[in-house]
Amino acid sequence: MTKEQVARINELARKKKTVGLTADEVQEQAQLRAQYLSDFREGFRQQLENTYIQYADGHKEKLNQKKPQ
């Protein structure tokens, strides 16, 4: 996500609070937010994939994904 897209998200949020949004702007805001959340989740997932737990005895173990119940 580019800085311009983040700036546009913020601009639409400010406009929504003050004067409201048109139907096209509401749709654009929804698309930009979905893209932002997708990028955020992917970055967070990558961070967790590179996370290790170091135990008191010094050995490290890769953080495993929790299995659904």
mmCIF file of the N, C-alpha and C atoms, coordinates in Angstrom:
data_MODEL
# 
_entry.id   MODEL 
# 
loop_
_atom_site.group_PDB 
_atom_site.id 
_atom_site.type_symbol 
_atom_site.label_atom_id 
_atom_site.label_alt_id 
_atom_site.label_comp_id 
_atom_site.label_asym_id 
_atom_site.label_entity_id 
_atom_site.label_seq_id 
_atom_site.pdbx_PDB_ins_code 
_atom_site.Cartn_x 
_atom_site.Cartn_y 
_atom_site.Cartn_z 
_atom_site.occupancy 
_atom_site.B_iso_or_equiv 
_atom_site.pdbx_formal_charge 
_atom_site.auth_seq_id 
_atom_site.auth_comp_id 
_atom_site.auth_asym_id 
_atom_site.auth_atom_id 
_atom_site.pdbx_PDB_model_num 
ATOM 1   N N  . MET A 1 1  ? 0.857   -1.164  0.000  1.00 0.00 ? 1  MET A N  1 
ATOM 2   C CA . MET A 1 1  ? 0.000   0.000   0.000  1.00 0.00 ? 1  MET A CA 1 
ATOM 3   C C  . MET A 1 1  ? 0.908   1.233   0.000  1.00 0.00 ? 1  MET A C  1 
ATOM 4   N N  . THR A 1 2  ? 0.636   2.144   -0.888 1.00 0.00 ? 2  THR A N  1 
ATOM 5   C CA . THR A 1 2  ? 1.462   3.341   -1.020 1.00 0.00 ? 2  THR A CA 1 
ATOM 6   C C  . THR A 1 2  ? 1.037   4.411   -0.016 1.00 0.00 ? 2  THR A C  1 
ATOM 7   N N  . LYS A 1 3  ? 1.906   5.381   0.164  1.00 0.00 ? 3  LYS A N  1 
ATOM 8   C CA . LYS A 1 3  ? 1.597   6.495   1.065  1.00 0.00 ? 3  LYS A CA 1 
ATOM 9   C C  . LYS A 1 3  ? 0.404   7.291   0.556  1.00 0.00 ? 3  LYS A C  1 
ATOM 10  N N  . GLU A 1 4  ? 0.269   7.370   -0.765 1.00 0.00 ? 4  GLU A N  1 
ATOM 11  C CA . GLU A 1 4  ? -0.849  8.112   -1.342 1.00 0.00 ? 4  GLU A CA 1 
ATOM 12  C C  . GLU A 1 4  ? -2.165  7.419   -1.021 1.00 0.00 ? 4  GLU A C  1 
ATOM 13  N N  . GLN A 1 5  ? -2.176  6.089   -1.046 1.00 0.00 ? 5  GLN A N  1 
ATOM 14  C CA . GLN A 1 5  ? -3.399  5.353   -0.725 1.00 0.00 ? 5  GLN A CA 1 
ATOM 15  C C  . GLN A 1 5  ? -3.773  5.528   0.746  1.00 0.00 ? 5  GLN A C  1 
ATOM 16  N N  . VAL A 1 6  ? -2.789  5.496   1.628  1.00 0.00 ? 6  VAL A N  1 
ATOM 17  C CA . VAL A 1 6  ? -3.047  5.713   3.054  1.00 0.00 ? 6  VAL A CA 1 
ATOM 18  C C  . VAL A 1 6  ? -3.563  7.134   3.272  1.00 0.00 ? 6  VAL A C  1 
ATOM 19  N N  . ALA A 1 7  ? -2.957  8.085   2.584  1.00 0.00 ? 7  ALA A N  1 
ATOM 20  C CA . ALA A 1 7  ? -3.409  9.474   2.696  1.00 0.00 ? 7  ALA A CA 1 
ATOM 21  C C  . ALA A 1 7  ? -4.849  9.608   2.210  1.00 0.00 ? 7  ALA A C  1 
ATOM 22  N N  . ARG A 1 8  ? -5.193  8.887   1.160  1.00 0.00 ? 8  ARG A N  1 
ATOM 23  C CA . ARG A 1 8  ? -6.566  8.946   0.635  1.00 0.00 ? 8  ARG A CA 1 
ATOM 24  C C  . ARG A 1 8  ? -7.555  8.340   1.635  1.00 0.00 ? 8  ARG A C  1 
ATOM 25  N N  . ILE A 1 9  ? -7.164  7.247   2.289  1.00 0.00 ? 9  ILE A N  1 
ATOM 26  C CA . ILE A 1 9  ? -8.013  6.644   3.327  1.00 0.00 ? 9  ILE A CA 1 
ATOM 27  C C  . ILE A 1 9  ? -8.288  7.673   4.417  1.00 0.00 ? 9  ILE A C  1 
ATOM 28  N N  . ASN A 1 10 ? -7.245  8.344   4.866  1.00 0.00 ? 10 ASN A N  1 
ATOM 29  C CA . ASN A 1 10 ? -7.386  9.348   5.922  1.00 0.00 ? 10 ASN A CA 1 
ATOM 30  C C  . ASN A 1 10 ? -8.231  10.537  5.462  1.00 0.00 ? 10 ASN A C  1 
ATOM 31  N N  . GLU A 1 11 ? -8.041  10.944  4.223  1.00 0.00 ? 11 GLU A N  1 
ATOM 32  C CA . GLU A 1 11 ? -8.814  12.057  3.669  1.00 0.00 ? 11 GLU A CA 1 
ATOM 33  C C  . GLU A 1 11 ? -10.305 11.702  3.631  1.00 0.00 ? 11 GLU A C  1 
ATOM 34  N N  . LEU A 1 12 ? -10.614 10.493  3.186  1.00 0.00 ? 12 LEU A N  1 
ATOM 35  C CA . LEU A 1 12 ? -12.016 10.071  3.133  1.00 0.00 ? 12 LEU A CA 1 
ATOM 36  C C  . LEU A 1 12 ? -12.607 9.948   4.539  1.00 0.00 ? 12 LEU A C  1 
ATOM 37  N N  . ALA A 1 13 ? -11.822 9.498   5.509  1.00 0.00 ? 13 ALA A N  1 
ATOM 38  C CA . ALA A 1 13 ? -12.306 9.388   6.886  1.00 0.00 ? 13 ALA A CA 1 
ATOM 39  C C  . ALA A 1 13 ? -12.646 10.770  7.452  1.00 0.00 ? 13 ALA A C  1 
ATOM 40  N N  . ARG A 1 14 ? -11.769 11.743  7.189  1.00 0.00 ? 14 ARG A N  1 
ATOM 41  C CA . ARG A 1 14 ? -12.032 13.115  7.661  1.00 0.00 ? 14 ARG A CA 1 
ATOM 42  C C  . ARG A 1 14 ? -13.281 13.688  6.998  1.00 0.00 ? 14 ARG A C  1 
ATOM 43  N N  . LYS A 1 15 ? -13.399 13.457  5.693  1.00 0.00 ? 15 LYS A N  1 
ATOM 44  C CA . LYS A 1 15 ? -14.543 13.986  4.960  1.00 0.00 ? 15 LYS A CA 1 
ATOM 45  C C  . LYS A 1 15 ? -15.848 13.341  5.451  1.00 0.00 ? 15 LYS A C  1 
ATOM 46  N N  . LYS A 1 16 ? -15.795 12.055  5.768  1.00 0.00 ? 16 LYS A N  1 
ATOM 47  C CA . LYS A 1 16 ? -16.986 11.352  6.254  1.00 0.00 ? 16 LYS A CA 1 
ATOM 48  C C  . LYS A 1 16 ? -17.474 11.966  7.556  1.00 0.00 ? 16 LYS A C  1 
ATOM 49  N N  . LYS A 1 17 ? -16.533 12.368  8.429  1.00 0.00 ? 17 LYS A N  1 
ATOM 50  C CA . LYS A 1 17 ? -16.897 12.958  9.716  1.00 0.00 ? 17 LYS A CA 1 
ATOM 51  C C  . LYS A 1 17 ? -17.464 14.365  9.558  1.00 0.00 ? 17 LYS A C  1 
ATOM 52  N N  . THR A 1 18 ? -17.024 15.089  8.546  1.00 0.00 ? 18 THR A N  1 
ATOM 53  C CA . THR A 1 18 ? -17.442 16.488  8.421  1.00 0.00 ? 18 THR A CA 1 
ATOM 54  C C  . THR A 1 18 ? -18.659 16.660  7.517  1.00 0.00 ? 18 THR A C  1 
ATOM 55  N N  . VAL A 1 19 ? -18.536 16.281  6.249  1.00 0.00 ? 19 VAL A N  1 
ATOM 56  C CA . VAL A 1 19 ? -19.620 16.567  5.304  1.00 0.00 ? 19 VAL A CA 1 
ATOM 57  C C  . VAL A 1 19 ? -20.287 15.325  4.744  1.00 0.00 ? 19 VAL A C  1 
ATOM 58  N N  . GLY A 1 20 ? -19.745 14.170  4.983  1.00 0.00 ? 20 GLY A N  1 
ATOM 59  C CA . GLY A 1 20 ? -20.316 12.940  4.440  1.00 0.00 ? 20 GLY A CA 1 
ATOM 60  C C  . GLY A 1 20 ? -19.684 12.565  3.113  1.00 0.00 ? 20 GLY A C  1 
ATOM 61  N N  . LEU A 1 21 ? -19.938 11.333  2.692  1.00 0.00 ? 21 LEU A N  1 
ATOM 62  C CA . LEU A 1 21 ? -19.348 10.820  1.461  1.00 0.00 ? 21 LEU A CA 1 
ATOM 63  C C  . LEU A 1 21 ? -20.427 10.508  0.436  1.00 0.00 ? 21 LEU A C  1 
ATOM 64  N N  . THR A 1 22 ? -20.044 10.602  -0.834 1.00 0.00 ? 22 THR A N  1 
ATOM 65  C CA . THR A 1 22 ? -20.931 10.177  -1.902 1.00 0.00 ? 22 THR A CA 1 
ATOM 66  C C  . THR A 1 22 ? -20.888 8.648   -1.983 1.00 0.00 ? 22 THR A C  1 
ATOM 67  N N  . ALA A 1 23 ? -21.774 8.082   -2.764 1.00 0.00 ? 23 ALA A N  1 
ATOM 68  C CA . ALA A 1 23 ? -21.813 6.621   -2.916 1.00 0.00 ? 23 ALA A CA 1 
ATOM 69  C C  . ALA A 1 23 ? -20.503 6.096   -3.505 1.00 0.00 ? 23 ALA A C  1 
ATOM 70  N N  . ASP A 1 24 ? -19.949 6.827   -4.468 1.00 0.00 ? 24 ASP A N  1 
ATOM 71  C CA . ASP A 1 24 ? -18.677 6.412   -5.070 1.00 0.00 ? 24 ASP A CA 1 
ATOM 72  C C  . ASP A 1 24 ? -17.539 6.464   -4.055 1.00 0.00 ? 24 ASP A C  1 
ATOM 73  N N  . GLU A 1 25 ? -17.548 7.487   -3.218 1.00 0.00 ? 25 GLU A N  1 
ATOM 74  C CA . GLU A 1 25 ? -16.496 7.616   -2.203 1.00 0.00 ? 25 GLU A CA 1 
ATOM 75  C C  . GLU A 1 25 ? -16.613 6.526   -1.136 1.00 0.00 ? 25 GLU A C  1 
ATOM 76  N N  . VAL A 1 26 ? -17.843 6.144   -0.793 1.00 0.00 ? 26 VAL A N  1 
ATOM 77  C CA . VAL A 1 26 ? -18.040 5.063   0.177  1.00 0.00 ? 26 VAL A CA 1 
ATOM 78  C C  . VAL A 1 26 ? -17.465 3.768   -0.387 1.00 0.00 ? 26 VAL A C  1 
ATOM 79  N N  . GLN A 1 27 ? -17.715 3.516   -1.655 1.00 0.00 ? 27 GLN A N  1 
ATOM 80  C CA . GLN A 1 27 ? -17.189 2.315   -2.311 1.00 0.00 ? 27 GLN A CA 1 
ATOM 81  C C  . GLN A 1 27 ? -15.662 2.366   -2.377 1.00 0.00 ? 27 GLN A C  1 
ATOM 82  N N  . GLU A 1 28 ? -15.104 3.520   -2.729 1.00 0.00 ? 28 GLU A N  1 
ATOM 83  C CA . GLU A 1 28 ? -13.648 3.674   -2.788 1.00 0.00 ? 28 GLU A CA 1 
ATOM 84  C C  . GLU A 1 28 ? -13.036 3.450   -1.411 1.00 0.00 ? 28 GLU A C  1 
ATOM 85  N N  . GLN A 1 29 ? -13.661 4.003   -0.377 1.00 0.00 ? 29 GLN A N  1 
ATOM 86  C CA . GLN A 1 29 ? -13.157 3.842   0.983  1.00 0.00 ? 29 GLN A CA 1 
ATOM 87  C C  . GLN A 1 29 ? -13.159 2.371   1.389  1.00 0.00 ? 29 GLN A C  1 
ATOM 88  N N  . ALA A 1 30 ? -14.211 1.663   1.051  1.00 0.00 ? 30 ALA A N  1 
ATOM 89  C CA . ALA A 1 30 ? -14.305 0.236   1.387  1.00 0.00 ? 30 ALA A CA 1 
ATOM 90  C C  . ALA A 1 30 ? -13.207 -0.562  0.686  1.00 0.00 ? 30 ALA A C  1 
ATOM 91  N N  . GLN A 1 31 ? -12.950 -0.240  -0.579 1.00 0.00 ? 31 GLN A N  1 
ATOM 92  C CA . GLN A 1 31 ? -11.900 -0.937  -1.330 1.00 0.00 ? 31 GLN A CA 1 
ATOM 93  C C  . GLN A 1 31 ? -10.524 -0.641  -0.744 1.00 0.00 ? 31 GLN A C  1 
ATOM 94  N N  . LEU A 1 32 ? -10.273 0.608   -0.412 1.00 0.00 ? 32 LEU A N  1 
ATOM 95  C CA . LEU A 1 32 ? -8.969  0.977   0.149  1.00 0.00 ? 32 LEU A CA 1 
ATOM 96  C C  . LEU A 1 32 ? -8.758  0.334   1.513  1.00 0.00 ? 32 LEU A C  1 
ATOM 97  N N  . ARG A 1 33 ? -9.800  0.305   2.334  1.00 0.00 ? 33 ARG A N  1 
ATOM 98  C CA . ARG A 1 33 ? -9.693  -0.331  3.656  1.00 0.00 ? 33 ARG A CA 1 
ATOM 99  C C  . ARG A 1 33 ? -9.442  -1.828  3.524  1.00 0.00 ? 33 ARG A C  1 
ATOM 100 N N  . ALA A 1 34 ? -10.127 -2.471  2.586  1.00 0.00 ? 34 ALA A N  1 
ATOM 101 C CA . ALA A 1 34 ? -9.928  -3.909  2.372  1.00 0.00 ? 34 ALA A CA 1 
ATOM 102 C C  . ALA A 1 34 ? -8.491  -4.186  1.937  1.00 0.00 ? 34 ALA A C  1 
ATOM 103 N N  . GLN A 1 35 ? -7.958  -3.349  1.058  1.00 0.00 ? 35 GLN A N  1 
ATOM 104 C CA . GLN A 1 35 ? -6.572  -3.504  0.602  1.00 0.00 ? 35 GLN A CA 1 
ATOM 105 C C  . GLN A 1 35 ? -5.606  -3.287  1.760  1.00 0.00 ? 35 GLN A C  1 
ATOM 106 N N  . TYR A 1 36 ? -5.871  -2.268  2.576  1.00 0.00 ? 36 TYR A N  1 
ATOM 107 C CA . TYR A 1 36 ? -5.015  -1.982  3.724  1.00 0.00 ? 36 TYR A CA 1 
ATOM 108 C C  . TYR A 1 36 ? -4.996  -3.156  4.698  1.00 0.00 ? 36 TYR A C  1 
ATOM 109 N N  . LEU A 1 37 ? -6.170  -3.699  5.008  1.00 0.00 ? 37 LEU A N  1 
ATOM 110 C CA . LEU A 1 37 ? -6.247  -4.825  5.933  1.00 0.00 ? 37 LEU A CA 1 
ATOM 111 C C  . LEU A 1 37 ? -5.565  -6.062  5.365  1.00 0.00 ? 37 LEU A C  1 
ATOM 112 N N  . SER A 1 38 ? -5.720  -6.288  4.082  1.00 0.00 ? 38 SER A N  1 
ATOM 113 C CA . SER A 1 38 ? -5.063  -7.427  3.446  1.00 0.00 ? 38 SER A CA 1 
ATOM 114 C C  . SER A 1 38 ? -3.541  -7.302  3.551  1.00 0.00 ? 38 SER A C  1 
ATOM 115 N N  . ASP A 1 39 ? -3.027  -6.127  3.250  1.00 0.00 ? 39 ASP A N  1 
ATOM 116 C CA . ASP A 1 39 ? -1.580  -5.884  3.342  1.00 0.00 ? 39 ASP A CA 1 
ATOM 117 C C  . ASP A 1 39 ? -1.095  -6.011  4.781  1.00 0.00 ? 39 ASP A C  1 
ATOM 118 N N  . PHE A 1 40 ? -1.876  -5.488  5.733  1.00 0.00 ? 40 PHE A N  1 
ATOM 119 C CA . PHE A 1 40 ? -1.500  -5.571  7.144  1.00 0.00 ? 40 PHE A CA 1 
ATOM 120 C C  . PHE A 1 40 ? -1.432  -7.023  7.600  1.00 0.00 ? 40 PHE A C  1 
ATOM 121 N N  . ARG A 1 41 ? -2.453  -7.791  7.250  1.00 0.00 ? 41 ARG A N  1 
ATOM 122 C CA . ARG A 1 41 ? -2.492  -9.204  7.658  1.00 0.00 ? 41 ARG A CA 1 
ATOM 123 C C  . ARG A 1 41 ? -1.327  -9.986  7.063  1.00 0.00 ? 41 ARG A C  1 
ATOM 124 N N  . GLU A 1 42 ? -1.003  -9.724  5.803  1.00 0.00 ? 42 GLU A N  1 
ATOM 125 C CA . GLU A 1 42 ? 0.106   -10.420 5.152  1.00 0.00 ? 42 GLU A CA 1 
ATOM 126 C C  . GLU A 1 42 ? 1.424   -10.074 5.836  1.00 0.00 ? 42 GLU A C  1 
ATOM 127 N N  . GLY A 1 43 ? 1.636   -8.812  6.150  1.00 0.00 ? 43 GLY A N  1 
ATOM 128 C CA . GLY A 1 43 ? 2.863   -8.407  6.842  1.00 0.00 ? 43 GLY A CA 1 
ATOM 129 C C  . GLY A 1 43 ? 2.963   -9.033  8.219  1.00 0.00 ? 43 GLY A C  1 
ATOM 130 N N  . PHE A 1 44 ? 1.857   -9.077  8.928  1.00 0.00 ? 44 PHE A N  1 
ATOM 131 C CA . PHE A 1 44 ? 1.845   -9.666  10.264 1.00 0.00 ? 44 PHE A CA 1 
ATOM 132 C C  . PHE A 1 44 ? 2.097   -11.171 10.188 1.00 0.00 ? 44 PHE A C  1 
ATOM 133 N N  . ARG A 1 45 ? 1.510   -11.824 9.179  1.00 0.00 ? 45 ARG A N  1 
ATOM 134 C CA . ARG A 1 45 ? 1.714   -13.259 8.977  1.00 0.00 ? 45 ARG A CA 1 
ATOM 135 C C  . ARG A 1 45 ? 3.197   -13.543 8.708  1.00 0.00 ? 45 ARG A C  1 
ATOM 136 N N  . GLN A 1 46 ? 3.823   -12.721 7.877  1.00 0.00 ? 46 GLN A N  1 
ATOM 137 C CA . GLN A 1 46 ? 5.246   -12.894 7.579  1.00 0.00 ? 46 GLN A CA 1 
ATOM 138 C C  . GLN A 1 46 ? 6.088   -12.694 8.835  1.00 0.00 ? 46 GLN A C  1 
ATOM 139 N N  . GLN A 1 47 ? 5.720   -11.731 9.655  1.00 0.00 ? 47 GLN A N  1 
ATOM 140 C CA . GLN A 1 47 ? 6.446   -11.490 10.893 1.00 0.00 ? 47 GLN A CA 1 
ATOM 141 C C  . GLN A 1 47 ? 6.351   -12.701 11.819 1.00 0.00 ? 47 GLN A C  1 
ATOM 142 N N  . LEU A 1 48 ? 5.166   -13.277 11.921 1.00 0.00 ? 48 LEU A N  1 
ATOM 143 C CA . LEU A 1 48 ? 4.990   -14.445 12.782 1.00 0.00 ? 48 LEU A CA 1 
ATOM 144 C C  . LEU A 1 48 ? 5.727   -15.667 12.239 1.00 0.00 ? 48 LEU A C  1 
ATOM 145 N N  . GLU A 1 49 ? 5.828   -15.780 10.916 1.00 0.00 ? 49 GLU A N  1 
ATOM 146 C CA . GLU A 1 49 ? 6.552   -16.901 10.322 1.00 0.00 ? 49 GLU A CA 1 
ATOM 147 C C  . GLU A 1 49 ? 8.039   -16.834 10.635 1.00 0.00 ? 49 GLU A C  1 
ATOM 148 N N  . ASN A 1 50 ? 8.530   -15.668 10.947 1.00 0.00 ? 50 ASN A N  1 
ATOM 149 C CA . ASN A 1 50 ? 9.948   -15.497 11.267 1.00 0.00 ? 50 ASN A CA 1 
ATOM 150 C C  . ASN A 1 50 ? 10.181  -15.292 12.754 1.00 0.00 ? 50 ASN A C  1 
ATOM 151 N N  . THR A 1 51 ? 9.240   -15.737 13.582 1.00 0.00 ? 51 THR A N  1 
ATOM 152 C CA . THR A 1 51 ? 9.348   -15.572 15.025 1.00 0.00 ? 51 THR A CA 1 
ATOM 153 C C  . THR A 1 51 ? 9.762   -16.886 15.672 1.00 0.00 ? 51 THR A C  1 
ATOM 154 N N  . TYR A 1 52 ? 10.727  -16.801 16.568 1.00 0.00 ? 52 TYR A N  1 
ATOM 155 C CA . TYR A 1 52 ? 11.206  -17.969 17.295 1.00 0.00 ? 52 TYR A CA 1 
ATOM 156 C C  . TYR A 1 52 ? 11.059  -17.718 18.787 1.00 0.00 ? 52 TYR A C  1 
ATOM 157 N N  . ILE A 1 53 ? 10.860  -18.797 19.529 1.00 0.00 ? 53 ILE A N  1 
ATOM 158 C CA . ILE A 1 53 ? 10.778  -18.717 20.981 1.00 0.00 ? 53 ILE A CA 1 
ATOM 159 C C  . ILE A 1 53 ? 12.083  -19.256 21.532 1.00 0.00 ? 53 ILE A C  1 
ATOM 160 N N  . GLN A 1 54 ? 12.727  -18.471 22.390 1.00 0.00 ? 54 GLN A N  1 
ATOM 161 C CA . GLN A 1 54 ? 13.964  -18.926 23.015 1.00 0.00 ? 54 GLN A CA 1 
ATOM 162 C C  . GLN A 1 54 ? 13.656  -19.325 24.453 1.00 0.00 ? 54 GLN A C  1 
ATOM 163 N N  . TYR A 1 55 ? 13.993  -20.556 24.782 1.00 0.00 ? 55 TYR A N  1 
ATOM 164 C CA . TYR A 1 55 ? 13.719  -21.092 26.106 1.00 0.00 ? 55 TYR A CA 1 
ATOM 165 C C  . TYR A 1 55 ? 14.884  -20.813 27.047 1.00 0.00 ? 55 TYR A C  1 
ATOM 166 N N  . ALA A 1 56 ? 14.655  -21.028 28.331 1.00 0.00 ? 56 ALA A N  1 
ATOM 167 C CA . ALA A 1 56 ? 15.663  -20.729 29.354 1.00 0.00 ? 56 ALA A CA 1 
ATOM 168 C C  . ALA A 1 56 ? 16.947  -21.516 29.138 1.00 0.00 ? 56 ALA A C  1 
ATOM 169 N N  . ASP A 1 57 ? 16.855  -22.733 28.588 1.00 0.00 ? 57 ASP A N  1 
ATOM 170 C CA . ASP A 1 57 ? 18.061  -23.534 28.368 1.00 0.00 ? 57 ASP A CA 1 
ATOM 171 C C  . ASP A 1 57 ? 18.832  -23.098 27.123 1.00 0.00 ? 57 ASP A C  1 
ATOM 172 N N  . GLY A 1 58 ? 18.304  -22.125 26.380 1.00 0.00 ? 58 GLY A N  1 
ATOM 173 C CA . GLY A 1 58 ? 19.024  -21.543 25.257 1.00 0.00 ? 58 GLY A CA 1 
ATOM 174 C C  . GLY A 1 58 ? 18.570  -22.013 23.888 1.00 0.00 ? 58 GLY A C  1 
ATOM 175 N N  . HIS A 1 59 ? 17.810  -23.083 23.807 1.00 0.00 ? 59 HIS A N  1 
ATOM 176 C CA . HIS A 1 59 ? 17.407  -23.541 22.478 1.00 0.00 ? 59 HIS A CA 1 
ATOM 177 C C  . HIS A 1 59 ? 16.233  -22.707 21.968 1.00 0.00 ? 59 HIS A C  1 
ATOM 178 N N  . LYS A 1 60 ? 16.194  -22.598 20.642 1.00 0.00 ? 60 LYS A N  1 
ATOM 179 C CA . LYS A 1 60 ? 15.152  -21.801 19.990 1.00 0.00 ? 60 LYS A CA 1 
ATOM 180 C C  . LYS A 1 60 ? 14.239  -22.739 19.214 1.00 0.00 ? 60 LYS A C  1 
ATOM 181 N N  . GLU A 1 61 ? 12.969  -22.378 19.207 1.00 0.00 ? 61 GLU A N  1 
ATOM 182 C CA . GLU A 1 61 ? 11.972  -23.171 18.503 1.00 0.00 ? 61 GLU A CA 1 
ATOM 183 C C  . GLU A 1 61 ? 11.093  -22.238 17.689 1.00 0.00 ? 61 GLU A C  1 
ATOM 184 N N  . LYS A 1 62 ? 10.850  -22.627 16.439 1.00 0.00 ? 62 LYS A N  1 
ATOM 185 C CA . LYS A 1 62 ? 10.019  -21.808 15.565 1.00 0.00 ? 62 LYS A CA 1 
ATOM 186 C C  . LYS A 1 62 ? 8.595   -21.784 16.101 1.00 0.00 ? 62 LYS A C  1 
ATOM 187 N N  . LEU A 1 63 ? 7.967   -20.630 16.020 1.00 0.00 ? 63 LEU A N  1 
ATOM 188 C CA . LEU A 1 63 ? 6.585   -20.462 16.454 1.00 0.00 ? 63 LEU A CA 1 
ATOM 189 C C  . LEU A 1 63 ? 5.679   -21.178 15.465 1.00 0.00 ? 63 LEU A C  1 
ATOM 190 N N  . ASN A 1 64 ? 4.874   -22.102 15.951 1.00 0.00 ? 64 ASN A N  1 
ATOM 191 C CA . ASN A 1 64 ? 3.989   -22.874 15.084 1.00 0.00 ? 64 ASN A CA 1 
ATOM 192 C C  . ASN A 1 64 ? 2.599   -22.261 15.059 1.00 0.00 ? 64 ASN A C  1 
ATOM 193 N N  . GLN A 1 65 ? 1.921   -22.465 13.928 1.00 0.00 ? 65 GLN A N  1 
ATOM 194 C CA . GLN A 1 65 ? 0.556   -21.951 13.774 1.00 0.00 ? 65 GLN A CA 1 
ATOM 195 C C  . GLN A 1 65 ? -0.373  -22.774 14.647 1.00 0.00 ? 65 GLN A C  1 
ATOM 196 N N  . LYS A 1 66 ? -1.264  -22.101 15.336 1.00 0.00 ? 66 LYS A N  1 
ATOM 197 C CA . LYS A 1 66 ? -2.226  -22.772 16.192 1.00 0.00 ? 66 LYS A CA 1 
ATOM 198 C C  . LYS A 1 66 ? -3.226  -23.524 15.321 1.00 0.00 ? 66 LYS A C  1 
ATOM 199 N N  . LYS A 1 67 ? -3.486  -24.760 15.703 1.00 0.00 ? 67 LYS A N  1 
ATOM 200 C CA . LYS A 1 67 ? -4.417  -25.584 14.936 1.00 0.00 ? 67 LYS A CA 1 
ATOM 201 C C  . LYS A 1 67 ? -5.850  -25.252 15.350 1.00 0.00 ? 67 LYS A C  1 
ATOM 202 N N  . PRO A 1 68 ? -6.755  -25.177 14.368 1.00 0.00 ? 68 PRO A N  1 
ATOM 203 C CA . PRO A 1 68 ? -8.159  -24.885 14.707 1.00 0.00 ? 68 PRO A CA 1 
ATOM 204 C C  . PRO A 1 68 ? -8.762  -25.996 15.534 1.00 0.00 ? 68 PRO A C  1 
ATOM 205 N N  . GLN A 1 69 ? -9.655  -25.638 16.431 1.00 0.00 ? 69 GLN A N  1 
ATOM 206 C CA . GLN A 1 69 ? -10.260 -26.622 17.328 1.00 0.00 ? 69 GLN A CA 1 
ATOM 207 C C  . GLN A 1 69 ? -11.489 -27.240 16.734 1.00 0.00 ? 69 GLN A C  1 
# 
